[in-house]
Amino acid sequence: MSEGLNINPSISPSLAEAEPDFLIIGQGICGTFLSHYLIKAGKSVVVIDDNKPFSASKVASGVINPVTGRRIVRTWMIEDLLPFALQEYTALGKQLGVSLVKECSVLDFHPSLQMKDAFEKRLEEEKEYLHKANELHWQQTFNFHFGVGEINRCLLIDIDALLTKWREQLQFQNALIEETFSSEELSIGDGRILYKKLSPGKIIFCDGVSGIDNPLFKNLPYSPNKGEAIIARIPDLPTQYIYKQGLTIVPWRNDLFWIGSTYDWNFTDTLPTGAFRDKVKNFLTYFLKISFEIVDHIASVRPANMERRPFVGLHPQQRNVGILNGMGTKGCSLAPFFAKQFADFLTSKKPIAPDADVKRFEKILARKMN
Ligand SMILES: Cc1cc2nc3c(=O)[nH]c(=O)nc-3n(C[C@H](O)[C@H](O)[C@H](O)COP(=O)(O)OP(=O)(O)OC[C@H]3O[C@@H](n4cnc5c(N)ncnc54)[C@H](O)[C@@H]3O)c2cc1C
């Protein structure tokens, strides 16, 4: 017996009413893509999700930006992740009858002379993603003093449509249970698992930041960070670009824009703060030459980790329990890619990339089980 978890080799699945191949906990971006790929591979899947209104996936802006940070360098594995994301969001969107991805540019309004110099220096080396932008074109819309560069191509994902439409699909297949999963009611046997009336072959945790309290995985090096965003109406701002000057303005749902964000590792609650609202109001008042109206303010916690690499795979000791988590700031690009790797591993034993495979934490996870 591990804290809050019943490990019992002699579980009898005869108590169960259903025996799906997989029970998935959580329907954020991770649970959505993992259930999609497993169902596509012919497996039976049940997803439990409590439909929390401010999960990381629901608060995220949905941007996949190939170059980030002050040094404007390529993000990890972007050459593989970006084309894969474009292909998979397009395909899943077709299946669900909705457009989930659009290609766009980030206009990078340099906030200082140093940042302008850094961008221009990188422009000489990074010819694929960095470009000069037409400054004159933007002078009627924005106040800026240090020029503007363009990052292209970027992707913008409609996460709201993804989660809503996939949830409907799961409901239609009778594969979604809307409730809070409790590890107190989970029994893990050598062969099967028992959770209430379900006896799945395997249980996979895609529970985002709640995973930090998971008795089997809580020793993983999580480093959660809180992010806030303002939602505003900016009627005269074109919706085919993402605009960045320290904060980022991203086209969002229903003609609204998302403005964020913060990266706060020392938070005491997960609520929006007055300080951030004031900061964004000041930013928009200064940066925009056009009118805006703030309509909402949201916040969530990113399931980030110290290594900035995801947690993917089966528990090294408990081989019928798995995890897809730790996506940090990059769930939109990492989740589809590693959900596919994990599904291929689960159905055809194809290997998971060693940098992402949770078995790299074998010693830490073994210690925890004793
Ligand atoms: C402000 C902000 C902006 C961001 N912007 C971007 C961006 O532009 N691009 C990008 O790539 N990433 C972005 N991210 C990061 C991205 O949101 C995350 O990497 C990603 O959403 C994580 O997805 P997930 O499925 O692992 O977790 P989650 O989205 O947290 O999903 C977990 C799901 O499990 C459910 N759940 C948890 N515990 C239980 C339980 N016990 N019982 C039942 N259900 C449960 C939750 O309700 C939720 O639905 C942003 C994050 C934040 C906070």
The ligand as an SDF file (V2000), in Angstrom:
LIG
                    3D

 53 58  0  0  0  0  0  0  0  0999 V2000
   -1.5680   31.4800  -19.0210 C   0  0  0  0  0  0  0  0  0  0  0  0
   -1.0990   30.2880  -19.8080 C   0  0  0  0  0  0  0  0  0  0  0  0
   -0.7700   30.4320  -21.1530 C   0  0  0  0  0  0  0  0  0  0  0  0
   -0.3090   29.3540  -21.8980 C   0  0  0  0  0  0  0  0  0  0  0  0
   -0.0690   29.5220  -23.2320 N   0  0  0  0  0  0  0  0  0  0  0  0
    0.3870   28.4800  -23.9560 C   0  0  0  0  0  0  0  0  0  0  0  0
    0.6250   28.6240  -25.3610 C   0  0  0  0  0  0  0  0  0  0  0  0
    0.3900   29.6770  -25.9570 O   0  0  0  0  0  0  0  0  0  0  0  0
    1.1380   27.5610  -26.0350 N   0  0  0  0  0  0  0  0  0  0  0  0
    1.3920   26.3740  -25.4410 C   0  0  0  0  0  0  0  0  0  0  0  0
    1.8680   25.4470  -26.1010 O   0  0  0  0  0  0  0  0  0  0  0  0
    1.1380   26.1930  -24.1090 N   0  0  0  0  0  0  0  0  0  0  0  0
    0.6450   27.2150  -23.3740 C   0  0  0  0  0  0  0  0  0  0  0  0
    0.3910   27.0500  -22.0360 N   0  0  0  0  0  0  0  0  0  0  0  0
    0.7390   25.7540  -21.4280 C   0  0  0  0  0  0  0  0  0  0  0  0
   -0.3540   24.7400  -21.7080 C   0  0  0  0  0  0  0  0  0  0  0  0
   -1.5550   25.2840  -21.2720 O   0  0  0  0  0  0  0  0  0  0  0  0
   -0.0700   23.4290  -20.9700 C   0  0  0  0  0  0  0  0  0  0  0  0
    1.2020   22.9300  -21.3260 O   0  0  0  0  0  0  0  0  0  0  0  0
   -1.1000   22.3600  -21.3410 C   0  0  0  0  0  0  0  0  0  0  0  0
   -2.3820   22.9020  -21.3860 O   0  0  0  0  0  0  0  0  0  0  0  0
   -1.0840   21.2110  -20.3540 C   0  0  0  0  0  0  0  0  0  0  0  0
   -2.0810   20.3180  -20.7500 O   0  0  0  0  0  0  0  0  0  0  0  0
   -2.4400   19.0430  -19.8580 P   0  0  0  0  0  0  0  0  0  0  0  0
   -3.4370   18.2590  -20.6330 O   0  0  0  0  0  0  0  0  0  0  0  0
   -1.1950   18.3690  -19.4150 O   0  0  0  0  0  0  0  0  0  0  0  0
   -3.0740   19.6540  -18.5110 O   0  0  0  0  0  0  0  0  0  0  0  0
   -4.4710   20.3760  -18.2200 P   0  0  0  0  0  0  0  0  0  0  0  0
   -4.8280   21.3130  -19.2770 O   0  0  0  0  0  0  0  0  0  0  0  0
   -4.3530   20.9080  -16.8310 O   0  0  0  0  0  0  0  0  0  0  0  0
   -5.5270   19.2110  -18.2340 O   0  0  0  0  0  0  0  0  0  0  0  0
   -5.7150   18.3300  -17.1630 C   0  0  0  0  0  0  0  0  0  0  0  0
   -7.1790   17.9390  -17.1310 C   0  0  0  0  0  0  0  0  0  0  0  0
   -7.3550   16.9690  -16.0930 O   0  0  0  0  0  0  0  0  0  0  0  0
   -8.4440   17.3410  -15.2950 C   0  0  0  0  0  0  0  0  0  0  0  0
   -8.2060   16.7630  -13.9640 N   0  0  0  0  0  0  0  0  0  0  0  0
   -7.1560   16.9920  -13.1420 C   0  0  0  0  0  0  0  0  0  0  0  0
   -7.2770   16.2530  -12.0070 N   0  0  0  0  0  0  0  0  0  0  0  0
   -8.4360   15.5470  -12.1420 C   0  0  0  0  0  0  0  0  0  0  0  0
   -9.1180   14.6130  -11.2980 C   0  0  0  0  0  0  0  0  0  0  0  0
   -8.6330   14.2440  -10.1120 N   0  0  0  0  0  0  0  0  0  0  0  0
  -10.2840   14.1130  -11.7300 N   0  0  0  0  0  0  0  0  0  0  0  0
  -10.8080   14.4510  -12.9440 C   0  0  0  0  0  0  0  0  0  0  0  0
  -10.1900   15.3250  -13.7730 N   0  0  0  0  0  0  0  0  0  0  0  0
   -9.0250   15.8600  -13.3760 C   0  0  0  0  0  0  0  0  0  0  0  0
   -8.4250   18.8580  -15.3190 C   0  0  0  0  0  0  0  0  0  0  0  0
   -9.6740   19.4220  -14.9590 O   0  0  0  0  0  0  0  0  0  0  0  0
   -8.0820   19.1070  -16.7780 C   0  0  0  0  0  0  0  0  0  0  0  0
   -9.2350   19.0780  -17.5860 O   0  0  0  0  0  0  0  0  0  0  0  0
   -0.1340   28.1030  -21.2800 C   0  0  0  0  0  0  0  0  0  0  0  0
   -0.4950   27.9380  -19.9450 C   0  0  0  0  0  0  0  0  0  0  0  0
   -0.9840   29.0040  -19.2080 C   0  0  0  0  0  0  0  0  0  0  0  0
   -1.3960   28.8190  -17.7980 C   0  0  0  0  0  0  0  0  0  0  0  0
  1  2  1  0
  2  3  1  0
  2 52  2  0
  3  4  2  0
  4  5  1  0
  4 50  1  0
  5  6  2  0
  6  7  1  0
  6 13  1  0
  7  8  2  0
  7  9  1  0
  9 10  1  0
 10 11  2  0
 10 12  1  0
 12 13  2  0
 13 14  1  0
 14 15  1  0
 14 50  1  0
 15 16  1  0
 16 17  1  0
 16 18  1  0
 18 19  1  0
 18 20  1  0
 20 21  1  0
 20 22  1  0
 22 23  1  0
 23 24  1  0
 24 25  2  0
 24 26  1  0
 24 27  1  0
 27 28  1  0
 28 29  2  0
 28 30  1  0
 28 31  1  0
 31 32  1  0
 32 33  1  0
 33 34  1  0
 33 48  1  0
 34 35  1  0
 35 36  1  0
 35 46  1  0
 36 37  1  0
 36 45  1  0
 37 38  2  0
 38 39  1  0
 39 40  1  0
 39 45  2  0
 40 41  1  0
 40 42  2  0
 42 43  1  0
 43 44  2  0
 44 45  1  0
 46 47  1  0
 46 48  1  0
 48 49  1  0
 50 51  2  0
 51 52  1  0
 52 53  1  0
M  END
$$$$
